[in-house]
């Protein structure tokens, strides 16, 4: 009998700490994760960080430069690539090639060049809003920096020397030229079918620097136009959007 009582008492002593420990654990408060508030969610979706949300890449080809040869003095073709951040900000790089073979009607000077040009900058979409984050059509502003290094040929008709008399004609080959300029403007993009847009832009161009030769001056600058302090230009492009 004593042995049975001893075994029963020992079992009770061993079970008591386990019950106490389990009770203490059950009484420990559990911290609940608060759900994200509606205000915080809207701030996250429509705030500043939405500008940095990567949406995809767009590639385009300009067809305005070829048509411009009908009314202008040069012809060009270019392609462009742009990254889409939040359907608002579009960092853009453009590269093209321009040709010019023209004669100045006033003095008969012939000018020829054939060279590449480059631009870099960004577009900003004004129609993206909180209640319309994915517009199909949009109006945008643009900023670009353009540059080119090239060579050109110049031929002049016979010119009479005012001091020594006689006539001299210039025939300059591979004269080196360079130019750095800026562009600001606005454009419109319109969705035509899924993944494709058509785009128009008008640009105001202003020259920063130019490389001047000893006996001649650039008459036409690839990617810029006629060598003036300011001028206007435009693009008409077909754009394909690659969602990533």
C-alpha positions as CSV (number, residue, x, y, z in Angstrom):
1,X,0.0,0.0,0.0
2,X,2.8,2.3,0.9
3,X,4.5,1.6,-2.5
4,X,1.2,2.4,-4.4
5,X,0.8,5.7,-2.5
6,X,4.4,6.6,-3.3
7,X,4.0,6.0,-7.0
8,X,0.7,8.1,-7.1
9,X,2.3,11.0,-5.3
10,X,5.3,11.0,-7.6
11,X,3.1,11.1,-10.7
12,X,1.2,14.1,-9.3
13,X,4.4,16.0,-8.6
14,X,5.7,15.3,-12.2
15,X,2.4,16.4,-13.9
16,X,2.0,19.6,-12.0
17,X,4.9,21.6,-13.6
18,X,3.7,20.5,-17.0
19,X,0.2,21.9,-16.4
20,X,1.6,25.1,-15.0
21,X,4.0,25.6,-17.9
22,X,1.2,24.9,-20.5
23,X,-1.1,27.4,-18.7
24,X,1.6,30.1,-18.6
25,X,2.3,29.6,-22.4
26,X,-1.4,29.9,-23.2
27,X,-1.6,33.2,-21.3
28,X,1.2,34.9,-23.2
29,X,-0.4,37.6,-25.5
30,X,0.1,37.1,-29.2
31,X,0.8,40.2,-31.2
32,X,-1.4,40.5,-34.2
33,X,-0.2,42.1,-37.5
34,X,-2.4,45.1,-38.3
35,X,-3.8,45.1,-41.8
36,X,-2.5,47.8,-44.1
37,X,-4.8,50.8,-43.9
38,X,-6.6,52.1,-47.0
39,X,-4.8,55.4,-46.8
40,X,-1.4,53.7,-46.6
41,X,-2.2,51.4,-49.5
42,X,-3.3,54.4,-51.7
43,X,-0.2,56.3,-50.7
44,X,1.9,53.3,-51.7
45,X,0.1,52.7,-55.0
46,X,-0.3,56.4,-56.1
47,X,2.6,58.1,-54.3
48,X,6.1,59.0,-55.3
49,X,7.2,55.4,-55.5
50,X,4.7,54.6,-58.2
51,X,6.9,56.7,-60.5
52,X,9.7,54.1,-60.1
53,X,7.5,51.1,-60.8
54,X,9.0,49.6,-64.0
55,X,6.2,48.8,-66.5
56,X,8.1,47.8,-69.7
57,X,10.1,49.0,-72.7
58,X,8.9,50.7,-75.9
59,X,10.8,50.7,-79.2
60,X,9.9,53.0,-82.1
61,X,10.8,54.1,-85.6
62,X,10.4,57.6,-86.9
63,X,9.0,58.0,-90.4
64,X,8.7,61.8,-90.4
65,X,12.3,62.3,-91.3
66,X,11.9,60.6,-94.6
67,X,8.8,62.6,-95.5
68,X,10.5,65.8,-94.4
69,X,12.7,65.6,-97.4
70,X,9.8,66.7,-99.5
71,X,9.7,70.1,-97.8
72,X,13.2,70.4,-96.2
73,X,16.8,70.2,-97.2
74,X,17.8,66.9,-95.6
75,X,16.5,63.4,-95.0
76,X,16.8,61.3,-91.8
77,X,15.7,58.1,-90.2
78,X,15.9,57.2,-86.6
79,X,14.9,54.6,-84.0
80,X,14.3,55.1,-80.3
81,X,14.0,53.1,-77.1
82,X,12.2,54.2,-73.9
83,X,11.7,52.7,-70.5
84,X,8.3,53.1,-68.8
85,X,8.3,54.0,-65.1
86,X,4.8,54.2,-63.6
87,X,3.2,55.2,-66.9
88,X,4.6,58.7,-66.1
89,X,8.3,58.9,-66.7
90,X,9.9,57.6,-69.8
91,X,13.7,57.9,-70.1
92,X,14.5,57.8,-73.8
93,X,17.4,57.3,-76.1
94,X,17.2,58.1,-79.8
95,X,19.7,57.3,-82.6
96,X,19.5,58.2,-86.2
97,X,21.2,58.8,-89.5
98,X,20.9,61.9,-91.7
99,X,21.8,62.7,-95.3
100,X,22.0,66.1,-97.0
101,X,22.9,67.0,-100.6
102,X,21.7,70.6,-101.2
103,X,22.5,73.7,-103.0
104,X,22.0,77.2,-101.6
105,X,19.9,79.1,-104.2
106,X,21.2,82.4,-103.0
107,X,25.0,81.8,-103.6
108,X,25.2,78.5,-105.4
109,X,27.2,76.8,-102.6
110,X,26.8,73.0,-102.5
111,X,26.8,71.1,-99.2
112,X,26.9,67.4,-98.6
113,X,27.0,65.3,-95.4
114,X,26.1,61.8,-94.3
115,X,26.4,61.1,-90.6
116,X,24.8,59.7,-87.4
117,X,23.3,61.6,-84.5
118,X,22.1,60.9,-81.0
119,X,19.7,62.2,-78.4
120,X,19.0,61.3,-74.8
121,X,16.3,62.6,-72.4
122,X,12.9,61.8,-71.1
123,X,9.1,62.2,-71.7
124,X,6.6,63.0,-68.9
125,X,3.0,61.8,-69.3
126,X,0.5,64.5,-68.1
127,X,-2.6,62.3,-68.3
128,X,-1.6,59.6,-65.7
129,X,-3.7,60.3,-62.6
130,X,-4.7,58.4,-59.4
131,X,-8.1,57.6,-60.9
132,X,-6.6,56.7,-64.3
133,X,-3.2,55.1,-63.8
134,X,-3.1,53.3,-67.2
135,X,-4.3,55.7,-69.9
136,X,-4.5,54.4,-73.5
137,X,-3.8,57.8,-75.0
138,X,-1.6,60.5,-73.5
139,X,-0.1,63.9,-73.9
140,X,3.5,64.3,-72.8
141,X,6.3,66.9,-72.5
142,X,9.8,66.1,-73.6
143,X,13.4,67.2,-72.9
144,X,16.4,66.1,-75.0
145,X,20.1,66.6,-75.3
146,X,21.4,66.0,-78.9
147,X,24.9,65.6,-80.2
148,X,26.7,64.7,-83.4
149,X,30.2,64.4,-84.8
150,X,30.5,64.3,-88.6
151,X,32.2,65.3,-91.8
152,X,30.9,67.4,-94.7
153,X,31.9,68.6,-98.2
154,X,31.5,72.1,-99.5
155,X,31.8,73.3,-103.1
156,X,31.5,77.0,-104.1
157,X,31.1,78.5,-107.6
158,X,34.0,80.7,-108.8
159,X,34.5,83.7,-106.5
160,X,36.3,86.9,-107.7
161,X,39.2,87.9,-105.4
162,X,38.5,91.5,-104.5
163,X,42.2,92.2,-103.9
164,X,44.2,90.3,-106.5
165,X,41.4,89.7,-109.0
166,X,40.8,86.4,-110.8
167,X,38.3,83.7,-109.8
168,X,38.8,80.9,-107.3
169,X,36.4,78.1,-106.5
170,X,36.6,76.1,-103.3
171,X,36.2,72.4,-103.1
172,X,36.6,71.2,-99.5
173,X,36.3,67.6,-98.6
174,X,35.8,65.8,-95.2
175,X,35.6,69.0,-93.2
176,X,35.1,68.0,-89.5
177,X,32.0,69.3,-87.7
178,X,30.3,68.8,-84.4
179,X,27.4,70.2,-82.5
180,X,25.6,69.9,-79.1
181,X,22.1,71.1,-78.8
182,X,19.0,70.9,-76.6
183,X,15.3,70.2,-77.4
184,X,12.0,70.9,-75.5
185,X,8.6,70.1,-76.8
186,X,5.3,68.2,-76.5
187,X,3.8,65.2,-78.1
188,X,0.7,62.9,-78.3
189,X,0.6,59.1,-78.3
190,X,-2.5,57.2,-79.4
191,X,-3.2,53.5,-79.0
192,X,-4.1,51.9,-82.3
193,X,-4.1,48.1,-81.4
194,X,-2.8,46.1,-78.4
195,X,0.8,46.8,-77.9
196,X,1.1,49.5,-80.6
197,X,0.9,53.3,-80.5
198,X,1.3,56.1,-83.0
199,X,3.1,59.2,-81.8
200,X,3.6,62.8,-82.8
201,X,5.9,65.4,-81.3
202,X,6.9,69.0,-82.0
203,X,10.3,70.2,-80.8
204,X,11.9,73.6,-80.3
205,X,15.7,73.2,-80.7
206,X,18.5,75.5,-79.5
207,X,22.2,75.1,-80.2
208,X,24.7,75.0,-77.4
209,X,28.0,74.6,-79.2
210,X,29.3,74.1,-82.7
211,X,32.7,73.2,-84.2
212,X,33.8,75.8,-86.7
213,X,36.3,75.2,-89.5
214,X,38.9,77.7,-90.8
215,X,37.4,78.2,-94.3
216,X,33.8,77.0,-94.0
217,X,30.8,76.7,-91.6
218,X,28.3,73.9,-91.2
219,X,25.2,74.6,-93.2
220,X,23.2,71.5,-92.2
221,X,23.6,69.6,-88.9
222,X,22.5,65.9,-88.8
223,X,19.6,65.5,-86.3
224,X,19.3,69.3,-85.8
225,X,18.6,70.9,-89.2
226,X,19.8,74.1,-90.8
227,X,22.6,75.6,-88.7
228,X,20.7,78.4,-87.0
229,X,20.8,79.4,-83.3
230,X,17.2,78.0,-83.0
231,X,14.9,75.9,-85.1
232,X,11.9,73.6,-85.0
233,X,11.6,69.9,-85.7
234,X,9.2,67.0,-85.3
235,X,8.7,63.3,-85.2
236,X,6.0,60.9,-86.4
237,X,6.6,57.4,-85.0
238,X,5.2,53.9,-84.7
239,X,5.8,52.6,-81.2
240,X,5.7,49.0,-80.0
241,X,5.3,48.5,-76.2
242,X,7.0,45.4,-74.7
243,X,5.5,44.6,-71.3
244,X,8.0,43.2,-68.8
